[in-house]
């Protein structure tokens, strides 16, 4: 018997040693993958945390948090997480729902009586808390005037988010609720105001009581001025240092945290999901599952895009067949991604302080390989291999006839044309090569001087799917397979002659410390025949086609974020101005 017990102990020790050696080997390979991705995408510093419902499985830092100080990026380095902030704001909302202090289906005006956005005339404007959480409210997507507040502490900080009430009342409603998913930072400022009014105190104090303190997230704050000296990562753009700007919509994108703290948050979410209502996580299980339940079913314009309450329900190309909920965050040059695989009891958080790519979506490869690695470590079924890219084939003759034309997108007027046998697309303010694939998608490429192909890693993330939206042909931008920007086919329309007299350069009446747009223009685009609004940002112009409604109003053509809104004429003693996205523009 003693010999048997001794043999059993030796066997257990051996198996444990083998398992530890295997895990060490997997982590070493994962480290190499992350390092390679950082070099490929010019990521200066990165931290990652992997958790399950029991706690932290692994965390690590890579690269540099601050070049000048030669400070490494660790799992306790604090960095901005961009729109991952929305997960915290939404969690605070749902805690108050559980306390019966907030009703998701109550109108926003129940909690913010001064909420009174101008409407489109065809809706009763009954916007609910739920609609803010899933970006289906019909509010104008953004109010860029006054969004960035610069690098010096604003006078009303840290209460700047309260400006959102006036901003949203001015920008107003541009479509019916549940017409299309339209990402809206302003909506999350409103949610932050609802949190503070229901809980008491200001937003930071309320969310600290509701989320940070219960989870021991001691290194997490929405207030950049509270980050201890020497703990914050510096951001880098093209190698040059760039710190976190102050923004109006703090509850939407101002969270500063560490991988270690975000791991605590995600661990609690998994514990809630797997615990029933036993209380082992911050939220009740039913509450979290409601947040994960698709809330935009039946919205035709959303195609296959799915969102719950703040959490996106996604199908990542590199993780086929996996049930994934998550959210990315981008306040350049800072980016982050949080994903959860509830069925695997696994969650990953990654954040970086620079990237050459498509922001947080550029982290999908690192996240995917981390999931594959920890599925093995946890002894789970292996993750399916990502499908091979659909082969490039000759474009069908039917598409050669129907595809060329003009499309309204969130990045501006796009065009597809045939050049000999080649397909070309004007988007992102450049003419790009477009390659047709067997699965009815397009991928993009760029040729220097139209002759020399350049290998740009950003194009590895992008694809364009060809599908109708409510019977209208569309070219739909996807990143890692996720629908980001639907772009519908448009045709030139008759232009009110009064608007032709308004062509010319414009300037904003309001002064801003850190303007997103530095120049404005209304002009006739001679190539397409559309009257366009031209916006200049970071030295480049983008153009958005207009449909004139009458002599005093013109609508931005298209659907989705930033589209469908109206430019209106205002006449005062000082002359005529144009109102657009909360900008008041006067002719130069």
Secondary structure, DSSP 4 states (H G I P E B T S, - for coil): -HHHHHHHHHHHHHHHHHHHHHHHHHHHHHHHHHHHHHHHTT--EEEEEEEETTEEEEEEEEEEEETTTTEE--TT-BEE-GGGHHHHHHHHHHHHHHTTS--TTSBGGGT-TT------SSS----BHHHHHTT-S-B-S---TTTEEESSPPTTTT-GGGGHHHHHHHH-B-S-TTSS----HHHHHHHHHHHHHHHSS-HHHHHIIIIIHHHT-TT-BS-GGGSPTTTBPPEEETTEEE-PPEES-HHHH--EE-HHHHHHHHHHHHHHHHSTTSSSSSS-HHHHHHHHS---TT-GGGTT--B-SSSEEE--TTSTT--EEEEEEEETTEEEEEEEEGGGTEEEEEEES--SSSGGGGGHHHHHHHHHHHHHHTTPPPPPPPPPPPPB-PPPHHHHHHS-EEEEETTEEEEEEEETTEEEEEETTEEEEEEEBTTSEEEEEEEETTTEEE--GGGGTEEEEE--BTTB-BEEEEETTEEEE--EEE------HHHHTT-EEEEESS--SS-S--EEEEEE-TTT--EEEEEEETTEEEEEEEEEEETTEEEE-SSSTT-S-EEEEEEETTEEEEEETTEEEEE-
